[in-house]
């Protein structure tokens, strides 16, 4: 089939089912995306001179890779995208669709516009997941698709393909995508890299809950995409301005902390003195301070951080703000000093019970989400077993799993019989899911 020959099952700019996808690049993300495509029953080919590719999906040459493709996904590092597209562009025709999957969009879109133009349909995309989030079974997976004026139907073909592998699609212009990513993705990596360098990869014997979210961000930077740090900072045209705004906000906060007299601390945090649970009265230090509010820098930094935990996530007194008094009311309970507008609590409703039930609901919601993630991983395990020709039931593995989980139960003082009963049901459900999985 020549580059200009139309494929009847895939009109240009969308409109037909996608059954054949080619991956140019089979690194960490390319391999992860390939797994999703195979699980969805897509006929896949891949090519990457630097990576090992299973023989059954490995393309013999660049020409055979392109000839196979209804959709060609260029899954190479962003700095290498232009060179890769330059090599493959002459082989592509108007019946095919080209996707990029990089973390920045303005420059790759400009490259596709220049090298492919109107001749070959293309659309810029950014899957918001990676190998680690996939391995954890996190769902739903999301992807940003950036429509363009040259191929107005291409984004729908991309949406159909990503929906097939279980992704939720968000449409956004390339420039807006990069602005948002500069304030979130790039800035989160910037903050995490600063924490890593400032603490010299230190490990601590304990950390407060307010730092847990930051630890997760640091871990993600290390394991999922630490090698992307330079690319997402250098290739995103808005990243430098975002870093500058953030650094200026931190400097304002630092100056305000250095200059503010101690009695102004409550004003700095944006808390009224009569709502401080530690003051013991309706009027505390700083209630009459004339130092002025310096809460502006706090809000400025919070708006730009995007690293999973912003300023104000810790009260500064050793307890998180969600466990301290943060205003005139806490969990529906009127506080001392509320004055004549105080509303008496319903004697039939005990605040402690309501708070506890709310926390239980939150934990149960988390448990349901975790069960859904585990179910997704069970399906992946079933696919892997089918590909290897293995039986669904693995008695030795299940025996080990039960023993290990009972050990975990003992470590946290849970009744072993209860934990065993829970995991018996979990394993039964996993086996039922795997019975309906077939090898692609």
Protein Blocks (a to p, Z undefined) as FASTA:
>chain_A
ZZklccfklcghijiacfbdcdedjafklmmmmmmmmmnopacddddfkbccdfklmcfb
fklmmmmpmbdcddbdfklmmmmmmmmmmmpcfkbccddfbfbfklmmmmmmmmnmmmlg
cdddddfbdfklmmnopacddddddddfklmmlmmmmmmmmmmnopacddddfklmmmmm
mmmmmmmmmmmmmmmmmnoopacfbdcfklmmmmmmmmmmmmmmmmmmmmmmmmpmklmm
mmmmmmmmmmmmmmmmmmpcfklmmmmnopafklcfklopabdehklccnbpaklmmmmm
mmmnonopaghiagonopafklmcfbjbeghiacehkljmbccddfklcfklmmmmmmmm
mmmmmmmmmmmmmmmmmmmmmmmmmmnopafblfklmmmmmmmmmmmmmmnopafklmmm
mmmmmmmmmmmmmmmpccZZ
